[in-house]
Amino acid sequence: MGWYGRRIFTNGVIHTLAPNARPAAAIAVAGDRVAYVGDLDEARRGLPGAEEIDLGGGTALPGFIDAHNHFLATGESLQALDVRFPAVGSTAELMAAVATAARTVPARGWIRAAGFDHAKYPGPAPTRWDLDRVAGEHPVAVQHVSGHYVLVNSLVLRERGIADTAADPRGGAFARDGRGVVTGLCQDTAMELVLPAMVDIGGHGPNFHTRATAEELVAAVDRAGRAFLAAGLTTVCDPQVTARELPAYRAARAAGQLHVRTACMPLSHQLDAAERLGLASGLGDDELWLGAMKFYADGSLIGGSAAFTEPYGAHGELSGTLFWEPAQLTALVTRAHRLGWQVGVHAQGDRAIQMVLDAIEAALASAPRADSRHRIEHAGYPTPAQIDRLARLGVVSVNQPTYLHDFGDQFLARLGPRAHRLMPLRDQLRAGVEVVLSSDSDVASYRPLETIAHAVRRRTREGSPIGADQALTVAQAVRAHTVAAARALCREDRIGSIRAGTLADLVVLDHDLLALAPEAVPEVAVTMTVRGGRVVHPV
């Protein structure tokens, strides 16, 4: 029938998630848009001769939207040496994996690994000297699961001119041994000093934008996009886009390899260039567009560099890292807001969240704008007073509940009772905050059904409850991954629900997700994904 065919989807349970929706037996699609939702006979009369697609008794929902997903980086991680826990659970196992890779990589060739999490290892963190013993002749970069650290060996440090006693950069740090010598573990902006970066982001965030060919980047977009479709994703938002990623998305689109709708959040180091060119949020089309501008306030909750008012850690040794002084962040956010940008600011701890809310409030006061929908990315530990401010300022809260499963045990160890206040999703909903679920892939699984499961179950990997009173219902979690996510992208008029005029993006599941108890959610599987009226999974 081709991309712009006429189709009727029927023989399944249909949840449109549209306001005041009535029970529906069919979805009629003309071109790439929904033409009608309702009675099957009426759909047939409206689209005579349309191809009918059998949902096989499955349940249709709007295609899932991931409003915070490092799309291209996920594609790269799918091909990197995978050292995630629990497959790799100690320094010895990490070194064994790197040693195996060293036997297959050409001489002096880079060894790149992704996903290590040394907080789960017994004993001290791995060091450059551990890597030197197993792969000293190769440059080695082992990316932390958070994306905020990298572990490199001595060869990389020498080639990048990093001395044993190098000073810490603003917004970052080098881990050191008892003598003060750099150990090879580099946090946040220190990453930019050791990795062969493809772009200079000027300390505006962790620089994981390493060198790659145009062909490699497009291949990563293709690889991740296919995986996303199989998981039921039809739209994603990359929350850190530079001159490395945007050309790759454009090239992938031209080659027919951009498989999901993609919003791009330019990193804040590009604010000057955006102002010169007159760019702002919303520019683009339904396939590829500019979303919010991305800023960083603090570091990583997973990596222990989130900025809290009260220190945390086993011995109160963690205070967090700030990328900006409060006045600097306010000036940047205000400038972007006045230029017409929606902004999305990474903030985990309550100290960082306070900075962000102060900045957004100042921006709105300087140039009032209705429904600005500025975003806080992660919003890990908002206090009750901050939740009220989120609601009052209309700030969208973009959360990643899979963190609670994957890293919840270390959160409990580091934060104690405060860990139960992480991602207080239910309190935010009660206050009127727009709550969005997302993955932060490749930090956590990109699969929406896993994200939803962790939002409604709120249990750690070891099975401990973590903030059980903040668990969402299944219906709330589904809405947060569809309707609310579309609102976070300012695209609710075309995605996030199924109604006449919206893009025909659907996911079909083998169970009625909205009728299940929370413990049954992990059993649900995707059977079909439809994008623009065309079945794109399975193909």
N, C-alpha and C positions, 0 to 999 in steps of 0.2 A: 504493500500500500504506500510505502514511502513515508518520509518524516511528516508530511502534512496531510496524512490520511484522515479518514472519518472512522472513529472507533467507538464501540460501546463496551464498557467493562461491567460485567454482571456475574451473578451466581456467587455472591459473597456477602459478608457483613461489611457495611460501609460506615465509617465514622468520619464525617466531614470536618469536624471541629470548627465549623462555621457558626456564627451567632444565630441563635434561634433555629438551629438545624432540625429538620424533620427526618424520620426514618427514610432511607433511600434504598432502592433495589438496583440502581444503575447509575453509571457515570457516562455521559455522552461527551465525546471529545471531537472537536473540529479543528484541524491543524494542530497547534501545540497548546490550545487552550480548552478549558472545560466549557462546554456549551450548555450543559443541563445536568442537574443531579435530581434524581427522584424516581418516578415510576418507570418500569422497563418499557411498557407499551408506549408511553409518551416519548421516551427516548427514541424508540424505533420510528415513531411518526415524525419526530423532528429531524432525524438523520436516516432517511430511507436508504437501504442498501449498505449501511455501515458495517464494517467488519466487527463481529462480536468476539470479545476476548473473555474466556471463562476464567474466573478467579479461583475456581476449584474449591469453593467453600471457604476460602481464606478470608482474612479481614484486611480491608483496605484502609489506610490512613494517609494523610498528606506525607509526602516524602520528608524524611528527617533532615533537619538543618543543623549543622555544627557551626556555631557562631564563634568558635575559638579553636582553630585546627591548623597546625603548621603543615600545610598541605604538601609543599614540595619537600620539606625536611622529612616528612613521613615517608615519602617515596624513596628518599635516600636511605633512611634507616631500614627500610625493607630489604635493602641489598647490602647493608653494612654487616660486619661481624656482630652478632647478637649476643650481648653479655648480660642480659636482664636476669634479675632474680625471679624465680628460684633456680633456674637452670645454672646460673653462676652465683654462688652464695658465699664465696670466700676469696681472699687474695690469691690463694693457691689455685683455685679454679679459674680465676681471671687470668693469671699468668699462664696456665695450661692452654687456655683458649688463644691467647696472643701468641704463644710459642707455636701452636699448630698453624696459625695463620702465617707466621714468619717462614715456615717451611715451603709455602706455596707462593708467596709474594716475591717478585723479582728483586734482585739486589738493590738496596737503597730505595726501594719503593715504599710508599706510605702504607701503614697498617691503620685502618680506621675502625673503631668499634663503637657501639652505641648501647646505652641503657644501663651502665653499671651503677650500683647503689651501695656504696661502702658503709652506709649506716647500718645495713643488715649483716655486715661481715663480722665474724668474731675477731677480736684483736684490733690492732691499729690499722689506719687507712693505708692502702697501697701507695707506693712512692715511685718516683722516677727510677730509683735504683733497682726496684723489683722489675720494672720494664727493661732496664738495661741488661739484666741477667738473661732474659729470654729473647730479647729482640733489639740488642744494642746497636746493630748495624742498620736498622730501619728507623725512620722517623715514625713515632707511634703517637696517636691521639685517641684517647678513650673518652667519649662523651658521657657525662653523667646523665642519668635518667631525667633530671630536672631541666636540662638544657642550660643550666647556670654554672656548670663547672666542666672543666676538661682536665684529664690527667695526661701529661706528656712525659717523654723520656728525656734523658740528658742531651741526646743528639738534637732534638727539637729546640731545647733551651739554648744550646750553643749556636745553632744556626740562626736563631732569632735574636741573639745578642743579649740574652737574659742572664745577668750575673747572679752568683749564689746569694748575694745580699741585695738584690734589686728592690727598689722601693715599690710599695703598693700604689696602683693608680687610683684616681678618684672613682668611687663606685665599684671597686673590686679589691681583690687581695690575693696574695700568694700564700699558700700553706707553708709552714716552716717547721724544721725540727728544733730540738732543744738548743741548738747553737745559732738559730736564726737563719739557717740555710734553706733556700727554696727547695721544696720537695717534689715539685712537678704538678701539684694539684692547684689549678688556677680558677679563681671564682669571678664570675660576672665580667667586668671590663678588663680584667687581667687576661681573659681568653683572647681578646683582640691582639694582645702583645705576643702571643705564642703561636696562634694558628695562622696559616697562610690565607688571610682573608681576601675575598674577591672584591669587597667594598669596604670603605672606611666609614664606620658609623659614628665615629667621634665620641665614644663613651655614652651613647644614648641608650645602651642596653647590652645584653650579652651578645657577642658577635659569633654566631655559628654559621655565618655566610661564607663558607670556605670555597676555595677555587674549584671550578668544574667547567667542563666544556659545555657549549650550548646544547650539544646532542645529549650529554649526560643529564642535564637539567630537564630537558623535555621528556626524556625517558623516565625520570623520576615522577614527573607530573602524570604521565600515562600510567605508570605502575600503581601509584597511589589512587588515582581516579577509578581504576577498575576495581580495586579493593573496596573503595567507598561505595560504589554501586552495589556490590555484592552484600554490603552491610545495610543497605536501605537508605544511604545518604544520597540526596540529590542536590544539595547546596552546602557549601562550606565557606568559611571566612578565615583567611590567613591573617593572623594578627601581628605579623612582622614582615613587611614586604619592602624590599630595597630594589636597587637597579640590577640586582642579581635575579630576583624572582619574577618581577613583572614582565620582562622580556620573555622569560621562559613560559609563563602562562599565555602570553600573546602568541608565541610560536607554536605552542601546543594546540591552541585554538585553531590557528591557521591550518595545522596538519590534521585536524579532526581528532586530537588526542586530549582535549580538555573535556573530560567526561562528566564533570559536575559543574553546576553554576558556581562562580567563584567571586567572592568579595575580597578586596585587597585593602589591608590597613597599612598605609605607608608609615614607616618608622619616622620618629620626630626629627631625626637629623636632616630630613629632606624638607623641612618647613620653609627654609629660605627659597629653595628651588620652586616649591609649590606656589609660594606667593608671587614669585617672578612670572610664573606661567599662568597664574589665575586659576589654579586647580582647587577643587574642594570636593567634599563628600558627595557621592551620587553620580559622578561622571562615569559614563559607560552605558552598557546595555544589560539585557537579562542574562547574558552569558558571563560577562566579566566587567566589574565596575570597582570604583573606589569607594571604600567604606569609611569608617572612622580613622582618624590619625592616632597612631599608637605611641604612648609614652610609658616610661617606667618610673615608679616611685621607689620601690624597694626590691629586695632580692627574692630568694626562693624559700617558700615554706618547707619544701621537701629537703632542700639543701641546708637549712638552718640559717639562712641569711635574711629572712623576713623581719621587718622592723616592728617590734612590739613595744608598747609603753613600758611594760615590766619585762626584764630579762628572762630568758627561758633556757632550757637545757638541763641536763642532769645536775649540774652544779651552778646554774644561773649564769653560765659562761657566754650565752648567745644574746647579742643585743640587736643584730640585724645590720643591713647595709642600705644606705639611701643613695640614690643616683643624683639627687638634687637637694639643695637647700630649699626650704618651703617657699621663699620668695622667688627663687628661680623657676620652680615648677609652676607657681601661680602665673608668672609672666609668660611662660611658654603656652600653658593651657589657654590663658586669656587671648593671646595672640591668635592661636589656631581657631578658637571660637569666633573671634571677630572676623576672621577670614572666611567663615562659613563652614568650618569643619565640625562634624561630630567628633568627639574625642573618646578614646578608650585608654584608660590608665591602669597599668599593672600595679596592684596594691594588695598585699597579703595581710600584714600585721595591722593592728589598730592604729599604731603611730603613723604608718604610711597612709591608711585610709583617711585619717583625719586631715593629712596634708592634701589629699586629693579632693576631699569634700570642700575644704577651704578654697582650693584653687578653682573648682567648678563654681562655687557660690560667688567668688569674686568675678569670674568671667561673665556669669549671668547678670550680675549687678552692673557691670560695665557696658554690656550690650544685651539687653533683654531679648530673649528669643523663645517663643512658645514651642514646647515639645522638642527640645534640643536632643533628648535621649542620649546624653553623654553616658558613658559606660565605665564601670569599674571591672577590670578583668581580674577574676579569681575571688576578690572580696572575701578573703579567708577568715578574718576575725573581726567583723564589725560589732561594735558594742551596741547595746540597746539604743543609746542616744544617737549613734551614727546610723542605725537602721531608720530611725525617724527622719533624719536628714536626707537619707537616700530617697525616701518616699516624698518628702517635701520638695526636693530639687528635681524630681523626676529622673533620677539616675538609675540606669539599668544595671542589674547585678548578674554578672556572667560567671557561672560556677562550674566546677569539675568534680562531681561527687565520687568518681572512681579513685581519686586521691585517698578517700577515706578507707577504701579497701586496700589499695596497694601500699599505702604508707601510714595507715592509721595507727599501727602498733608503735611506730617511732614517734608519731604525734603524741600519743598517750604518754610515752616515756619522757618526751621533752617538755610537754606543756602541762602534764598532770590534768587536774579538773578542767583547765581551760580548753583542752582538746574537745570536750563535749559541746563547746560553743563554736567550733569551726563550722563554717557554712550553715548558719542558722536559717535554713531555707524556709521553714514554716513560719518563723517569726517575721521574716521579710514579707512573705505573702500576706500575713495578717495585717502588716503595716501598710500594704498597698504598693510594695516594691515590685517592679517587673522582674521576675526571677527566670533566668535562662540556664538551661543545662547544656554543657558542651564537653569536649574530651580533653583539649590541650594536647592532642596527638602531635608528636610521637612520644610525649611524656607518659601518656596513658592510652589505653585502647581507644581506637577511633569508632568502635562499634556502638551505635546508639542504644541497643538493647542492653548492653552491659552498663552503660552510663545510667540508664533508667533503673536497672536492677539495684545499683549501688545507692541511688537516691532514695529508694523506697525501703531498702534493707538496713543501710547504715551499720555495717559490720566490718571489722578489720579482716585482714588475711587470716589471722589466727582465731577469728570468730568472736572477738570482743565487741560489744556494742559501743558505738561512738556517737553520742548525741542522738540517741534513739527518739527523743521527743521532737526532733527536728526532721524526722522522716516525712517525705511526701507521700501522698497517695499515688497509685499508678496513674490515675487520670491527671493529677497535677504534674507529674513528671513528664508524661507524654505531651501535655500542652507546653511545658517549658522547653521541650526539644523540637517544637514545631511552631505553634502560634507565637509564643513569646520570642523565640529565636528570630522569626521573621520580623517582629517589631524591633528587635535589637539591630537588625540590618536595614530598617526603614523600608522594608519590602513587603509589608503585610497585605498590600493591595494585589499582590500577584503570587505569593508563595505562603506556605504555612497552614493553609486550610483548603478544602475542596469546595468550590462554589463557582457558579457561572462567572466567567471572565478571568479566573486565575489560571496560571500555568498548570498544565496537566502533569504534575509530578506526584507520584504515588509510591507507597511501599505496601506490599501485601505480605501478611504474616500467616503462619500456619495455625495460630491460636488467636482468639479474641483477647488482645492484650488488656483492654479496659474491663474485661470481666474476670480477670485473674486475681488471685491473692498474691501478695508481694513475693512469697517464697517460690511461686511458680514462674515468675518472669524469666529466670535464666533458661527455662525450657523452650522459649519461643524462638522460632527461626524465620528468616526472611525467605520467601518463596518467589517473589517477583519484585522488581523495581522498574518503575515507569518514569521516564523523563520527557517532558514535552509531548506526551501522548504516545511515545514509542517505548516498547518493552526493551530495556537495555540490560536487564539481568533476569533470568539467564539468557544468553545469546547463543 
